[in-house]
Amino acid sequence: MGFYIQDDFWEAMEEQPAKVQDEVLGALARLFFTGEASEMRGVSKALFVAFRDRVLIARKRSEAGKSKARSNEDQNGIKTTIKTESKPGSNDDQNDDQNRSDLLKSESESEKERKALDSPNVESRASGRFAPPTPEEVAAYAAEYGAEHGGSLDAHRFCDHYASKGWKIGKTPMKDWKAAARNWMRDDRGGAGNVDLGRWAKPEGSAF
């Protein structure tokens, strides 16, 4: 980018000797490219002062254009670097995201499976390991069995009874709580399942 020799500028210069023309043109060129003003006298100085402001305006515009171009280059360089280094949306990033998702999913599923196996309210059919039932499970099964075969069962009493014994029948660990529940309901039909044990408690002050 530079400054232009306009018509009025040349009209003022063309009648001057070549030495004056060269001196003025050289001074204006120096002013545009370096910002430095040359020392001149007489007609040369008058012509220089007459067109100095135009050259200074052209210089400012040129500097502004260069500054904007450098800024754009810097921004483009930063964007290119970021794109080259991070490559957002690339297959690598998508694969990493998928791997992280699969890992979290796997950990979550493993945690659920562990809790399911450790929970006292769930029977692990895969391993065949006994798991104590909840009173709700016992009540539901008792209602279903009792509706068809008769008998009833206090689910909370059933669970409390075997929980106090470590879910053992005698010294043998319980394997099938449903079978135990059925036995309780059969006893109930015979009048022994839901016996009020409080009736058989030792009377206060009794000798036996």
N, C-alpha and C positions, 0 to 999 in steps of 0.2 A: 504494500500500500504506500502511496506517495502523494505529493501535491501536484497540482496541474498549473501550467502556464495559461492563464485565461487571456481573453482578447484584450481587455483593458490593461492587463499587466504587460503584454507584449507591445501594445501601442505606446506605453510610457517608456519602454526600453529600446525600441527599434531605432530611434533617432540618436541614441547615445553611441559613443565610440565602443569598439569591441572590448577595450580594456575595462570600461565601466560595466558593460553587460556581463563580462566574465566575473568581475568582482562581486556584483550584486547577486547574480545567479549562484555563485559559489557560497556567498554568505547565507543566502536563503536555504540552500541545500544543507549546509553545516547546521543551521538552526533546526531544520526538520529532523535530521538524523541524530544529532548529538544534544540539541537543546542549548547549544552555546551561541552567543551573539558575537559577531566579529566587529572589530573597531574599524570604522570607516569615516570618511569626511566628504563634505561637499554633496554633489549630485548623487553619488553612490549611497551615501547615508540616507538622503531624502527618499530615494527609491526603496531602500531596504526597509525604512520605517513605514512607508506607505503600504507595503505588502506583508509586513512582519506578522500581523495578527492573523491573516489568512493561513499562513504557514503554521503558526502555533495551534490553530484550530484543527488543521489537518493532522498535526502531530498527535494531538490529544485523541482524535478519532482512531488513528493508527495504533496508539498504545492500548486503547480500550479494546480494539479488535484483537490484538495479540494476546491481551490478558484473558479475554473470553475464550480464545482458542486454546490457550494453555489450560484453563480451568476445565474445558470440555475433555481435553486429552487426559488430564489427571483423573477425572471422574470415570471416563471410559476405561482407563487403566485399572482403577479400583474395582469396577464392575467385572472386568475381565478376570482379575485375580480371584475375586470372590467366586465367580462362576467356575473358574478352573479348579480352585481348591475344594469347594464344597459340593459343586454340582448338584444343587437341589433338584429333587425329582428324578435323579438318575436311578438306574437299575440297582446300583450298589446300595443307595440309601433305602430303596424300597425293600431290598433283600434284608438289610439290617433291621428295618422296622418290622418286617414279617418274622424274622428270627426272634426279635425281642417279644413280639406278640405271642409267638408259639411257646416261648420259654415261660412267659407269665401264665399262659393258659395251662401249660403242663404243670407248673407249680401249684396253680389253683386247683386243678383236678386232683393232683396228688394229695393236697391238703384235705380236700373233701373226702377222698377215699380213706385217708388216715383217720379223720374224725368219724367216718362211718364205721370203721372197724373198731375204734376205741369207744364208741358211744354205747352206753349200757342199754339203750332203747332200740337197738337194731341188731338183728341176727345176721351174721355173716354166712350166707349160704355158700359162698365160694369156698371158704375154708372149713365150713362145718363147725365153726367155733360157737359155743353157746353165748348168748347175750341176754341178760335179764330183761324182761318186758316192762313196759310202763303200766301203771294201773289202767290207763285208758285202753291199751291193747288187750289187757286181760278182760276188762269189762266188755269190750266189743266181742271178743271171742266167746265169753260166757253167755252173752245175750244170744249169739248165733247158735251155740250148742244147746243152750237151755230151751230155746224155742222149739227145737226138734226133738230133744231127748228128755227135757224136763230138768229140774234142778236149778239152783241159783248160786251165786258166788259173790262175796264181798271182795271186790278187786283190790281195794286198798289193804284190807286185812291179809289177803293172800300175799301181796307183794311185801308187806311189812314182816310177815311171818318168815318168808324165805330169805329176805334181805338180812334179818337178824341171825340167820344160820349160814350166811355166806353162800346162799343159793345152793345148799346141799340137802340131800335127802339122807339122813343119817350121816355117814361119813363120805358118801359118794356125791361128787359134783352133779348137779342137775344137768341133764342133756336135753330134755323136752318139757318146757313149762306148760305146754298145752295139755300134755298127758297128765301132768300134776293137777292142772285145773279141772280136767275131766274127773279125776278121782275125787277131788273136793266136791264136785257137783253130784257125783254118785253118792257120796256120803251124805250130802244134803238131802237127797231123796230118801235116804234111810234114817234121817233125823240126826246125823252126827256132824254134818259139814259146817254149820254155822252155830255150833253150840256156844251159848253164852258162858264163857269160862268164868265170868265173875260169880256165877251161882255156886261154883265149886271152890271158890277161894276160902281159905281158912277163916272162920268167923273170929272176930276180935275177942280175945280172952278165952278162946276155945282151948281145950287140953289136947286136941289132936291136930 
